[in-house]
Amino acid sequence: MSWFPFFADLNDKPVLLVGAGEVATRKADSLLQAGADIRVVARELAPAFLDWQNEGRIQWLAHEFHPEHLQDVFLVVSATGDAEVDSQVFKAAQARHLLCNTVDDPQRCSFITPDVTDSSPIQVATSSSGTSPVLIRNWRQRRETPPPQHTGTLDN
């Protein structure tokens, strides 16, 4: 096992998200569902971010990343798609001993996010440590296949 799996309580925890494009939007949506207090650094905000900002659900800190943005954060996600910026964010997070996920760049991650099927209260997370997204999609399809109709219900 090359990665230790765990679920984190992000409720009201400050999370720095660098980037506000399409990929960052998906990350932000998941973080918001987990109750994170999202602080965003991005040149521009995608429409969903503008809505979240207007609703008071995120805080837009700045247009450019500076290491000071890591002050008092619990977790860091970099989703800029700009290798130079993502590298700067990761190095600054490492220097502060903060967990950092750089989207689609496992070399610049101190944590990775698995594929999650959420059937609250049950959550199933699957990961290939970033090596096989196709295999993970296949597993997701298997998990989401409904059980046969003759399957009984489970009681306490």
N, C-alpha and C positions, 0 to 999 in steps of 0.2 A: 504494500500500500504506500503510494508516494505522497498522498495528500490525506490529512486528517479531516474527516467530515464532522461538521457541527452546525447547529442552528444557532443564530445569534439574536438576542433581544435588542432590536433597534428602536423600540418605542421611545420617542422623545430624545433619542441620541443624535448628536450632531454628526452629519455625514457630509463630507466635501465631495461634490461631483464636478469634475472638470470636463466641460463640453456640454453642449445643449442641442445636438443634432438628433438624427433619427435613432441611432443606437443609444445615445444618452437618454432619449425619451423613454425607451423601453426600460432602461435601468432605473430611471427616476420613478416610473410608474410602480415598479416592484418595491422600491425603497419606500415610497409613500404608503403602499399597502401594508408595509411592515411597521409603519408609524414613525419612520425616520424624520428628523429635522434636517431637511436638505438645504445646503448652502451651495450655490452654483457659481462657478467661474466660467465665463464663455464670452466670446466676442459678440455673439448675437444669440437671442433666445428663439427656439422653434416655437410655433403656435401653442403647443401644449404647455410649454414653460411659461409663456405669457399668461395663459389662463391660470396656471397654478400660482403665479406671482400675484395676479389680481385677486385671487381667492385667499391669499396670505399663506399658501401651503409651502412655498419655497422662498428662499432669500437669495437675490442676485447680488453677489459681492463685488465682482469686478469683471473687466473685459480680458485681462491677462492674468495668468497664474503667477503668484509670488509665494515663496515658502511660508510667509507669515499667515497665509490662509489656512495652514495646517494647525494653527494655534487652537487648542481646545476641541479638536475633532476626535471622534471615536473611530472612524473608518474613512477610507478614501477610495473613490472610484474615478479613474481617468478614462474618458471616452471621447477623445478629441479626434482620433484618426491621424493626428500629426505626431510622427515618431519622436521628433525632438521635444515637443511639449510633454508627451506622455512619459518620456524618459526622465525629463526634469522633475515631473510630479513624483514618479516612482522613487527616484534617488532622494528627493527631499523627504518623502514619507519614510523611507528606510532609515534615514539619518535620525528620525524622531521615533523610531520603533513603532510605527503605525502600520496596520494592515492595509495593503493597497492592492486593488484589482485594476489592471490595465486591460481593457476590453480587447479581445482577440490578439493578445500578446502574452502568452504564458511565461515568457522569460522575464517579464516585468510585472509579475504577480506574486504577492505573498499570500493571497487567497484567491480561489476561483469560485465561481458561482455555478452550481449544478443546474441541470434541467429539472424543473419542479412541476409536479402535478399536484395541484392544491384542491383537495376534496375535504375542506375543513370539517372536522378537526384533524383529519389525516392529511399529511403532506408526504409525498414520495419524491426523493431527490436522487438523480442518477448522474454520474460523471464518468468520463473516460480520461480524465486529467487533461482534457483539451486535445486528445489525439485522434478521436473518431466521432465527429459530429453526426455522421450518417448512421452509425451504430446507435447512438443515443436517440436519434429520431425514431429508429426502428423500435427500440425499447419503449419509447413514449407511446407509440401506436399500440403496442401490445398491452400496456398498462391501461390505456383508455378504452380498450375493447370491453364492452359490457359483459358481465358474467352470463353464463347460460341461464335461460329462464327457469329451469328446474332446480337451480341453486336456491336453497332456503335462506332465510334471514338469520343473522347472528344476533343473539340476545346476550345481555350481560350475564 
